[in-house]
Amino acid sequence: RKQSFAAQKGLVLLTDLAHNLLADFQYRALADASFADWGLKRIVRDLLAIPARLHFRRSQLYRIDLASSHPYAEELLICLKNYCSRSFDQ
């Protein structure tokens, strides 16, 4: 627990941002997947916890390797490809 008001305000802003990013990911990336009806807690627990390796080139993400043994890896990879290829002004 933070004692200063500024720290508490910063923590609230960070949690709001995290929630909004997760909600956007759920809406845009998972809408057509079997994960569409999952809540945010389950998305974090079961999808975002999949072991992965991110590859960057010149500060740009160019490849994501998910643990192929995970039961959700293949479908999540399709969702991530669609999410990353979409324009964010849709």
C-alpha positions in Angstrom: 0.0 0.0 0.0 1.4 3.4 -1.0 1.3 6.2 1.5 1.5 9.2 -0.9 -1.4 10.5 -2.9 0.7 10.7 -6.1 1.7 7.1 -5.8 -1.9 6.0 -5.3 -3.0 8.0 -8.2 -0.3 6.5 -10.4 -1.2 3.0 -9.4 -4.9 3.7 -10.2 -3.9 5.0 -13.7 -1.7 2.0 -14.4 -4.4 -0.4 -13.4 -6.9 1.5 -15.6 -4.5 1.3 -18.5 -3.9 -2.4 -18.1 -7.6 -3.0 -17.9 -8.3 -1.0 -21.1 -5.5 -2.8 -23.0 -6.8 -6.2 -22.0 -10.4 -5.2 -22.9 -9.2 -4.0 -26.3 -7.2 -7.2 -26.8 -10.3 -9.2 -25.9 -12.5 -7.3 -28.3 -10.2 -7.1 -31.2 -8.1 -10.2 -31.0 -10.3 -12.8 -29.5 -13.7 -11.9 -30.9 -13.8 -14.7 -33.5 -12.0 -17.3 -31.4 -13.2 -19.9 -28.9 -11.8 -17.5 -26.2 -14.3 -14.8 -27.1 -16.5 -15.4 -24.0 -13.6 -15.6 -21.6 -13.3 -13.0 -18.9 -10.3 -10.8 -18.4 -9.0 -12.8 -15.4 -9.1 -16.1 -17.4 -7.4 -14.4 -20.4 -4.6 -13.3 -18.1 -4.4 -16.7 -16.3 -4.7 -19.0 -19.2 -3.6 -17.2 -22.4 -1.1 -14.5 -21.4 0.7 -17.0 -19.2 1.6 -19.2 -22.2 5.4 -19.5 -22.4 6.7 -17.5 -25.4 9.7 -16.0 -27.0 9.4 -12.6 -28.7 11.9 -11.7 -31.5 12.7 -8.1 -32.3 14.6 -6.6 -35.2 15.5 -2.9 -35.0 13.1 -2.4 -32.1 10.2 -4.0 -34.0 8.5 -7.2 -33.1 8.7 -9.5 -36.0 8.1 -13.0 -34.6 6.3 -14.7 -31.7 7.1 -18.2 -30.7 4.6 -19.8 -28.3 5.2 -23.0 -26.5 3.8 -25.5 -29.1 2.9 -28.0 -26.4 0.3 -25.6 -24.8 -3.2 -26.5 -25.8 -4.2 -22.9 -26.7 -1.0 -21.9 -28.5 -2.0 -22.6 -32.0 -5.3 -20.7 -31.8 -3.8 -17.8 -29.8 -1.1 -17.4 -32.4 -3.8 -17.0 -35.1 -5.5 -14.4 -32.9 -2.2 -12.5 -32.3 -1.4 -12.4 -36.1 -4.8 -11.0 -36.8 -4.5 -8.5 -34.0 -1.1 -7.3 -35.1 -2.0 -7.0 -38.7 -5.2 -4.9 -38.2 -5.2 -1.2 -38.3 -5.9 0.4 -34.9 -8.3 3.0 -36.3 -11.0 0.4 -37.0 
